[in-house]
Amino acid sequence: MPGLKTIYTPDGYAVADIKAAVTRSSLLNEVGEAVFAIPTSSVKCREDVLRFGNFLYCKNDSLADWVGVIDTPRTWKSGYVEVHAFEVPFLLQYRLPLLNQIVSGTPGERFTALITSANSKTDTLLRAGTVSTAGVTGTEVLTDTIYSQLKSLSTIHGFDWICSPVIDASGRLSITIDWMQKGGVETDLELSQGHNIMYGDTPLEEAGELINFVEGTSTIEGETSAQIVASYGENAPFGLREKRVAFDGITEITTLQYNCTQQVKAGINPTYGTPLTAINIGSTFRNIRLRNIARYRYNNVGFTGGGLGFTGNVRIEGYMFNEAVGTCELFTGQVTA
């Protein structure tokens, strides 16, 4: 039976509880989505409940709690309405910093400045939570949306963000957003086809653009515009693969050099994808969290040390929970042998 869900106003106050089977996704450093349906005959099928801008809050006994903002599309069908909600960083796509605002400091300090800027006009309910102070200090000029700046900061400096809903003592909703160096949390979870993983047609995919040399450029605007250039390269079995990247807003050569290095580190090996559909056997769902690392093994797929077979640690970078059927599709973007 579908669990109880709660709808909150944009200010974080509860409006109504609803019963609905929700399919929802949580994505690391991206925006997940939820879809649910309400019969038009339900007393909860009201504009003030399903209003654009309201928040949907989902609890689950095993998976992490989920929250998202209701937005388009809203599709009316025969006897019911289909409603969509998006994880709260979705709102940052529609928040602008001051034009050419300058932020300085570690990536974490710049992250905090972005969240502060997002809430400067009206509250998004997002709050900076645990913020890592690691990383290279730098300065950048903000020219795009808060979300685009956040994505760029995360990609360039190798950080993750995760959102978590919080209900305070008065019952008001807020959302903490944590900022952590890219990594993972080791678990005892073993993923095995035929046990807690359903069989699939493509158990492993090696993908991504292979790059081992990056030349980075940045234009410094002023009375006389100037361009700074840095580069980084490594040897690789596949030969030389070069890429030129424009890093807007970078004013320091050390930061530009760091960005080039990070791009090569990320592109010198393929990404490994393992489409996995999990069922809740034992403590499987309790171990499904963003950034958690689980063990996975294939005997006749992939190469390890030149031989056939793949064993690796998969990092959970997203998952989609289908409440109606009780399955959880995992998205694993990073795998280490």
VOPAGU-2260 file (C-alpha; in pm, 1 decimal, decimal comma):
REM VOPAGU-2260
SITE   aa  ch    i         X         Y         Z
SITE  MET   A    0       0,0       0,0       0,0
SITE  PRO   A    1     132,8     346,3     -86,9
SITE  GLY   A    2     279,8     532,7     204,9
SITE  LEU   A    3     154,3     868,2     327,3
SITE  LYS   A    4     295,9    1177,1     158,1
SITE  THR   A    5     276,1    1535,9     282,3
SITE  ILE   A    6     232,8    1853,3      78,5
SITE  TYR   A    7     397,5    2173,7     208,2
SITE  THR   A    8     358,2    2536,7     101,8
SITE  PRO   A    9     651,2    2728,6     -51,9
SITE  ASP   A   10     704,6    2868,4     298,8
SITE  GLY   A   11     743,9    2517,7     441,5
SITE  TYR   A   12     410,8    2467,6     620,0
SITE  ALA   A   13     202,9    2149,4     584,3
SITE  VAL   A   14    -109,7    2171,0     370,0
SITE  ALA   A   15    -234,6    1813,1     344,9
SITE  ASP   A   16    -141,9    1446,6     359,6
SITE  ILE   A   17    -209,4    1240,3      48,7
SITE  LYS   A   18    -198,1     870,6     -36,3
SITE  ALA   A   19     -35,0     802,1    -370,8
SITE  ALA   A   20     208,4     554,7    -525,8
SITE  VAL   A   21     506,3     771,7    -620,8
SITE  THR   A   22     784,9     691,4    -865,2
SITE  ARG   A   23    1076,0     910,8    -761,6
SITE  SER   A   24    1441,3     949,8    -846,0
SITE  SER   A   25    1732,2    1087,2    -644,5
SITE  LEU   A   26    2036,1    1199,6    -842,3
SITE  LEU   A   27    2380,6    1302,1    -722,1
SITE  ASN   A   28    2468,0    1655,4    -837,7
SITE  GLU   A   29    2157,2    1661,1   -1056,2
SITE  VAL   A   30    1780,9    1709,6   -1017,4
SITE  GLY   A   31    1565,2    1401,8    -960,5
SITE  GLU   A   32    1194,3    1383,5   -1037,8
SITE  ALA   A   33     878,4    1234,8    -885,4
SITE  VAL   A   34     550,8    1142,7   -1054,4
SITE  PHE   A   35     223,1    1052,1    -886,7
SITE  ALA   A   36    -148,6    1045,4    -969,2
SITE  ILE   A   37    -451,0    1169,0    -773,6
SITE  PRO   A   38    -809,0    1070,9    -863,5
SITE  THR   A   39   -1017,0    1373,1    -960,0
SITE  SER   A   40   -1282,9    1238,1    -721,4
SITE  SER   A   41   -1043,7    1269,8    -423,8
SITE  VAL   A   42   -1103,2    1547,3    -170,1
SITE  LYS   A   43    -727,9    1613,9    -199,5
SITE  CYS   A   44    -756,3    1699,1    -569,5
SITE  ARG   A   45    -757,2    2073,2    -500,1
SITE  GLU   A   46    -559,5    2361,7    -644,2
SITE  ASP   A   47    -422,9    2466,8    -304,0
SITE  VAL   A   48    -285,4    2112,7    -251,0
SITE  LEU   A   49    -142,5    2048,0    -598,5
SITE  ARG   A   50     -34,1    2409,7    -652,4
SITE  PHE   A   51     279,8    2478,7    -853,1
SITE  GLY   A   52     552,6    2572,0    -605,2
SITE  ASN   A   53     426,0    2348,7    -325,6
SITE  PHE   A   54     661,1    2080,7    -194,0
SITE  LEU   A   55     602,5    1703,6    -200,1
SITE  TYR   A   56     760,6    1519,5      94,3
SITE  CYS   A   57     793,4    1138,0      79,0
SITE  LYS   A   58     894,4     912,2     366,0
SITE  ASN   A   59    1001,9     548,4     338,4
SITE  ASP   A   60    1096,9     290,1     599,9
SITE  SER   A   61    1420,8     196,5     418,8
SITE  LEU   A   62    1514,3     455,6     157,2
SITE  ALA   A   63    1615,7     813,8     232,5
SITE  ASP   A   64    1333,3    1068,5     260,7
SITE  TRP   A   65    1264,9    1269,1     -55,4
SITE  VAL   A   66    1139,6    1622,4    -119,3
SITE  GLY   A   67    1070,2    1812,2    -438,9
SITE  VAL   A   68     885,2    2114,7    -570,8
SITE  ILE   A   69     565,0    2065,0    -773,4
SITE  ASP   A   70     591,5    2207,9   -1124,3
SITE  THR   A   71     481,0    2152,2   -1481,8
SITE  PRO   A   72     381,5    1928,3   -1648,5
SITE  ARG   A   73      48,6    1858,3   -1480,4
SITE  THR   A   74    -149,2    1622,2   -1701,1
SITE  TRP   A   75    -525,0    1573,2   -1671,0
SITE  LYS   A   76    -645,8    1230,5   -1780,3
SITE  SER   A   77    -968,0    1034,3   -1756,7
SITE  GLY   A   78   -1051,3    1021,5   -1385,9
SITE  TYR   A   79    -716,4    1139,8   -1248,0
SITE  VAL   A   80    -446,3    1403,6   -1267,3
SITE  GLU   A   81     -75,4    1323,5   -1302,0
SITE  VAL   A   82     153,6    1550,0   -1099,4
SITE  HIS   A   83     530,2    1603,8   -1130,1
SITE  ALA   A   84     775,1    1731,1    -869,7
SITE  PHE   A   85    1148,9    1801,7    -893,8
SITE  GLU   A   86    1423,9    1793,2    -632,4
SITE  VAL   A   87    1469,6    2135,5    -477,5
SITE  PRO   A   88    1791,3    2243,9    -661,0
SITE  PHE   A   89    1550,5    2272,0    -956,5
SITE  LEU   A   90    1463,3    2615,8    -814,6
SITE  LEU   A   91    1825,0    2729,3    -854,6
SITE  GLN   A   92    1776,1    2718,2   -1231,9
SITE  TYR   A   93    1553,8    3022,0   -1181,9
SITE  ARG   A   94    1768,4    3218,4    -936,8
SITE  LEU   A   95    2021,1    3473,6   -1062,1
SITE  PRO   A   96    2319,9    3615,0    -876,1
SITE  LEU   A   97    2400,5    3982,1    -910,3
SITE  LEU   A   98    2536,8    4035,6   -1260,7
SITE  ASN   A   99    2915,3    3988,1   -1255,5
SITE  GLN   A  100    2908,5    3920,1    -881,9
SITE  ILE   A  101    3255,1    3813,2    -761,5
SITE  VAL   A  102    3294,7    3523,7    -516,3
SITE  SER   A  103    3623,2    3410,0    -363,7
SITE  GLY   A  104    3754,8    3138,4    -136,5
SITE  THR   A  105    3757,2    2759,9    -129,9
SITE  PRO   A  106    3497,3    2572,3    -336,6
SITE  GLY   A  107    3296,9    2529,2     -15,6
SITE  GLU   A  108    3302,6    2900,0      60,4
SITE  ARG   A  109    3189,6    2977,3    -293,8
SITE  PHE   A  110    2916,6    2712,5    -261,7
SITE  THR   A  111    2787,1    2878,2      56,4
SITE  ALA   A  112    2790,3    3216,3    -119,3
SITE  LEU   A  113    2578,5    3069,3    -401,2
SITE  ILE   A  114    2314,5    2934,6    -159,9
SITE  THR   A  115    2306,4    3269,4      21,2
SITE  SER   A  116    2260,5    3447,9    -310,1
SITE  ALA   A  117    1977,6    3210,4    -407,8
SITE  ASN   A  118    1784,6    3303,7     -91,9
SITE  SER   A  119    1854,0    3678,4    -110,5
SITE  LYS   A  120    1521,6    3770,5    -275,5
SITE  THR   A  121    1282,0    3496,1    -160,2
SITE  ASP   A  122    1345,1    3178,7      37,7
SITE  THR   A  123    1407,8    2853,8    -151,8
SITE  LEU   A  124    1404,4    2659,8     182,3
SITE  LEU   A  125    1757,0    2540,1      91,8
SITE  ARG   A  126    2012,5    2569,6     372,6
SITE  ALA   A  127    2386,7    2504,5     349,1
SITE  GLY   A  128    2449,4    2199,0     565,8
SITE  THR   A  129    2781,6    2020,0     611,2
SITE  VAL   A  130    3028,1    2209,5     391,0
SITE  SER   A  131    3380,8    2084,8     319,6
SITE  THR   A  132    3646,9    2355,1     330,7
SITE  ALA   A  133    3892,7    2150,2     121,7
SITE  GLY   A  134    4009,2    2245,4    -225,9
SITE  VAL   A  135    4192,7    2520,4    -408,5
SITE  THR   A  136    4116,4    2881,8    -317,0
SITE  GLY   A  137    4010,9    3090,7    -614,4
SITE  THR   A  138    3801,3    3376,7    -746,5
SITE  GLU   A  139    3531,4    3368,7   -1012,7
SITE  VAL   A  140    3281,5    3603,9   -1170,6
SITE  LEU   A  141    2917,4    3486,4   -1166,9
SITE  THR   A  142    2747,9    3532,7   -1503,4
SITE  ASP   A  143    2492,6    3248,1   -1516,0
SITE  THR   A  144    2213,0    3102,1   -1302,0
SITE  ILE   A  145    2289,6    2981,5    -950,9
SITE  TYR   A  146    2231,0    2622,8   -1068,2
SITE  SER   A  147    2474,7    2652,6   -1360,6
SITE  GLN   A  148    2738,2    2804,4   -1132,1
SITE  LEU   A  149    2684,1    2525,5    -878,7
SITE  LYS   A  150    2718,8    2257,4   -1146,7
SITE  SER   A  151    3036,5    2416,4   -1278,9
SITE  LEU   A  152    3186,8    2446,2    -930,8
SITE  SER   A  153    3107,3    2080,4    -858,2
SITE  THR   A  154    3245,7    1950,1   -1188,9
SITE  ILE   A  155    3564,7    2154,5   -1196,3
SITE  HIS   A  156    3668,3    2096,4    -835,2
SITE  GLY   A  157    3538,1    1741,2    -785,9
SITE  PHE   A  158    3268,0    1789,8    -522,8
SITE  ASP   A  159    2927,3    1630,9    -461,2
SITE  TRP   A  160    2610,8    1780,7    -322,3
SITE  ILE   A  161    2320,1    1598,2    -156,0
SITE  CYS   A  162    1986,5    1739,5     -34,5
SITE  SER   A  163    1796,9    1614,1     272,3
SITE  PRO   A  164    1458,4    1730,2     403,0
SITE  VAL   A  165    1436,8    1847,4     765,5
SITE  ILE   A  166    1118,2    1896,2     970,1
SITE  ASP   A  167    1177,0    2118,1    1274,1
SITE  ALA   A  168    1000,3    2105,5    1611,7
SITE  SER   A  169     724,0    2334,6    1485,4
SITE  GLY   A  170     659,2    2109,6    1185,0
SITE  ARG   A  171     814,7    2345,2     928,6
SITE  LEU   A  172    1005,1    2202,8     631,3
SITE  SER   A  173    1352,4    2304,4     519,0
SITE  ILE   A  174    1614,0    2132,6     303,4
SITE  THR   A  175    1982,1    2101,6     390,0
SITE  ILE   A  176    2229,0    2074,5     103,1
SITE  ASP   A  177    2564,7    1921,1     194,6
SITE  TRP   A  178    2888,1    1987,1       1,3
SITE  MET   A  179    3149,8    1710,0       5,6
SITE  GLN   A  180    3463,4    1614,8    -183,1
SITE  LYS   A  181    3383,5    1356,6    -447,9
SITE  GLY   A  182    3405,9    1013,8    -292,4
SITE  GLY   A  183    3193,4     750,1    -131,3
SITE  VAL   A  184    3096,7     559,4     179,3
SITE  GLU   A  185    3201,8     194,9     198,2
SITE  THR   A  186    2919,0     -46,3     284,5
SITE  ASP   A  187    2874,7    -421,0     323,6
SITE  LEU   A  188    2619,3    -425,0      41,2
SITE  GLU   A  189    2678,4    -693,6    -221,8
SITE  LEU   A  190    2489,8    -668,8    -548,6
SITE  SER   A  191    2426,6   -1003,8    -711,4
SITE  GLN   A  192    2208,0   -1092,6   -1009,1
SITE  GLY   A  193    1942,4   -1344,9    -917,1
SITE  HIS   A  194    1955,2   -1242,8    -549,8
SITE  ASN   A  195    1889,8    -872,5    -491,5
SITE  ILE   A  196    1947,5    -761,4    -852,7
SITE  MET   A  197    1711,6    -847,0   -1138,1
SITE  TYR   A  198    1866,1    -975,1   -1460,0
SITE  GLY   A  199    1929,6    -719,5   -1736,0
SITE  ASP   A  200    2036,2    -728,1   -2102,2
SITE  THR   A  201    2340,3    -497,4   -2062,8
SITE  PRO   A  202    2513,1    -560,1   -1730,1
SITE  LEU   A  203    2812,5    -332,0   -1798,6
SITE  GLU   A  204    2879,8     -39,3   -2032,4
SITE  GLU   A  205    3211,8     141,7   -2074,8
SITE  ALA   A  206    3146,4     490,3   -2206,7
SITE  GLY   A  207    3259,0     851,2   -2201,6
SITE  GLU   A  208    3497,7    1070,7   -2399,6
SITE  LEU   A  209    3860,0     963,3   -2351,5
SITE  ILE   A  210    4086,7    1267,3   -2298,4
SITE  ASN   A  211    4447,6    1281,3   -2170,2
SITE  PHE   A  212    4550,2    1640,4   -2254,9
SITE  VAL   A  213    4353,1    1955,8   -2170,9
SITE  GLU   A  214    4442,0    2313,6   -2258,1
SITE  GLY   A  215    4238,8    2558,9   -2053,0
SITE  THR   A  216    4177,9    2925,3   -2131,2
SITE  SER   A  217    4010,0    3209,3   -1946,0
SITE  THR   A  218    3953,5    3569,6   -2052,1
SITE  ILE   A  219    3998,5    3834,9   -1784,0
SITE  GLU   A  220    3776,4    4132,1   -1859,0
SITE  GLY   A  221    3889,6    4483,6   -1773,0
SITE  GLU   A  222    4005,7    4801,8   -1935,5
SITE  THR   A  223    4218,8    4578,2   -2154,9
SITE  SER   A  224    4103,5    4216,9   -2184,9
SITE  ALA   A  225    4368,7    3951,2   -2132,6
SITE  GLN   A  226    4368,3    3574,2   -2176,3
SITE  ILE   A  227    4543,7    3325,5   -1950,8
SITE  VAL   A  228    4631,0    2973,6   -2066,2
SITE  ALA   A  229    4730,7    2654,8   -1878,9
SITE  SER   A  230    4751,3    2286,9   -1973,1
SITE  TYR   A  231    4798,7    1938,5   -1831,2
SITE  GLY   A  232    4857,6    1598,4   -1989,6
SITE  GLU   A  233    4929,0    1233,0   -1907,9
SITE  ASN   A  234    5040,2     934,3   -2115,2
SITE  ALA   A  235    4770,9     678,2   -2196,9
SITE  PRO   A  236    4753,1     348,4   -2392,0
SITE  PHE   A  237    4504,5     496,5   -2639,2
SITE  GLY   A  238    4749,3     767,1   -2755,6
SITE  LEU   A  239    4703,6    1144,1   -2754,3
SITE  ARG   A  240    4352,7    1288,9   -2715,7
SITE  GLU   A  241    4353,2    1669,3   -2680,9
SITE  LYS   A  242    4078,3    1907,7   -2576,0
SITE  ARG   A  243    4064,1    2286,3   -2536,5
SITE  VAL   A  244    3826,2    2412,9   -2267,6
SITE  ALA   A  245    3720,0    2772,8   -2191,3
SITE  PHE   A  246    3678,3    2823,1   -1815,8
SITE  ASP   A  247    3480,3    3145,9   -1782,5
SITE  GLY   A  248    3539,3    3363,9   -1480,0
SITE  ILE   A  249    3877,4    3217,5   -1376,5
SITE  THR   A  250    4126,5    3492,0   -1289,2
SITE  GLU   A  251    4416,4    3295,0   -1136,8
SITE  ILE   A  252    4658,3    3069,8   -1329,5
SITE  THR   A  253    4683,0    2821,8   -1039,3
SITE  THR   A  254    4306,7    2766,8   -1046,4
SITE  LEU   A  255    4312,7    2725,0   -1424,8
SITE  GLN   A  256    4596,4    2470,9   -1396,7
SITE  TYR   A  257    4401,1    2278,1   -1133,0
SITE  ASN   A  258    4091,6    2272,4   -1355,1
SITE  CYS   A  259    4291,5    2128,3   -1647,7
SITE  THR   A  260    4439,1    1858,8   -1421,8
SITE  GLN   A  261    4096,9    1758,5   -1289,3
SITE  GLN   A  262    3955,6    1731,0   -1641,1
SITE  VAL   A  263    4233,7    1493,9   -1745,4
SITE  LYS   A  264    4198,0    1284,1   -1427,9
SITE  ALA   A  265    3826,6    1248,6   -1502,0
SITE  GLY   A  266    3867,7    1170,1   -1874,2
SITE  ILE   A  267    4170,4     942,1   -1896,1
SITE  ASN   A  268    3960,4     633,3   -1812,9
SITE  PRO   A  269    3613,9     539,2   -1938,4
SITE  THR   A  270    3313,1     567,9   -1715,2
SITE  TYR   A  271    3153,5     239,0   -1619,1
SITE  GLY   A  272    2778,3     203,8   -1611,3
SITE  THR   A  273    2599,3     -91,6   -1457,7
SITE  PRO   A  274    2220,6     -75,0   -1505,0
SITE  LEU   A  275    2093,0    -242,9   -1189,8
SITE  THR   A  276    1735,6    -298,1   -1071,9
SITE  ALA   A  277    1734,9    -385,7    -702,7
SITE  ILE   A  278    1470,7    -553,3    -490,4
SITE  ASN   A  279    1458,7    -518,0    -114,1
SITE  ILE   A  280    1617,2    -841,6       6,4
SITE  GLY   A  281    1757,9    -815,9     359,0
SITE  SER   A  282    1906,6    -469,1     413,7
SITE  THR   A  283    1949,5    -383,7      43,6
SITE  PHE   A  284    1733,1     -69,1      43,4
SITE  ARG   A  285    1878,1      54,0     373,1
SITE  ASN   A  286    2218,7      61,5     203,2
SITE  ILE   A  287    2094,7     240,7    -107,3
SITE  ARG   A  288    2209,1     597,6     -49,5
SITE  LEU   A  289    2375,5     848,3    -278,9
SITE  ARG   A  290    2756,8     807,9    -265,0
SITE  ASN   A  291    2735,3     464,1     -98,7
SITE  ILE   A  292    2976,4     207,5    -242,9
SITE  ALA   A  293    2873,7    -153,4    -298,2
SITE  ARG   A  294    3056,0    -458,9    -433,5
SITE  TYR   A  295    2964,7    -604,6    -771,9
SITE  ARG   A  296    3106,3    -899,4    -966,3
SITE  TYR   A  297    3076,5   -1029,6   -1324,2
SITE  ASN   A  298    3250,1   -1344,6   -1444,7
SITE  ASN   A  299    3213,0   -1304,9   -1822,6
SITE  VAL   A  300    3184,9    -928,7   -1872,9
SITE  GLY   A  301    3455,8    -660,6   -1895,3
SITE  PHE   A  302    3835,0    -682,5   -1865,1
SITE  THR   A  303    4047,5    -688,4   -1551,5
SITE  GLY   A  304    4426,8    -706,0   -1586,6
SITE  GLY   A  305    4390,4    -810,0   -1950,2
SITE  GLY   A  306    4164,3   -1103,7   -1868,5
SITE  LEU   A  307    3789,6   -1151,4   -1900,0
SITE  GLY   A  308    3576,8   -1073,1   -1598,8
SITE  PHE   A  309    3495,0    -767,4   -1392,0
SITE  THR   A  310    3486,4    -709,3   -1020,9
SITE  GLY   A  311    3434,8    -363,4    -889,9
SITE  ASN   A  312    3303,1    -123,9    -633,9
SITE  VAL   A  313    3005,1      63,4    -772,5
SITE  ARG   A  314    2928,5     408,6    -637,2
SITE  ILE   A  315    2557,2     484,2    -625,3
SITE  GLU   A  316    2508,1     812,9    -810,9
SITE  GLY   A  317    2134,1     789,8    -847,8
SITE  TYR   A  318    1834,1     566,7    -804,8
SITE  MET   A  319    1468,8     556,0    -907,6
SITE  PHE   A  320    1220,3     397,2    -668,1
SITE  ASN   A  321     897,1     261,9    -814,5
SITE  GLU   A  322     670,3     239,8    -512,9
SITE  ALA   A  323     395,0      54,0    -700,1
SITE  VAL   A  324     613,8    -248,7    -777,8
SITE  GLY   A  325     877,6    -212,6    -501,5
SITE  THR   A  326    1188,7    -194,6    -721,6
SITE  CYS   A  327    1477,3      47,9    -714,3
SITE  GLU   A  328    1675,0     113,2   -1033,1
SITE  LEU   A  329    2033,2     211,9    -952,1
SITE  PHE   A  330    2251,0     448,0   -1155,5
SITE  THR   A  331    2623,1     391,7   -1098,6
SITE  GLY   A  332    2847,3     639,8   -1272,7
SITE  GLN   A  333    3180,9     556,3   -1108,3
SITE  VAL   A  334    3326,3     210,7   -1072,0
SITE  THR   A  335    3672,5     114,4    -945,5
SITE  ALA   A  336    3816,7    -230,6   -1000,1
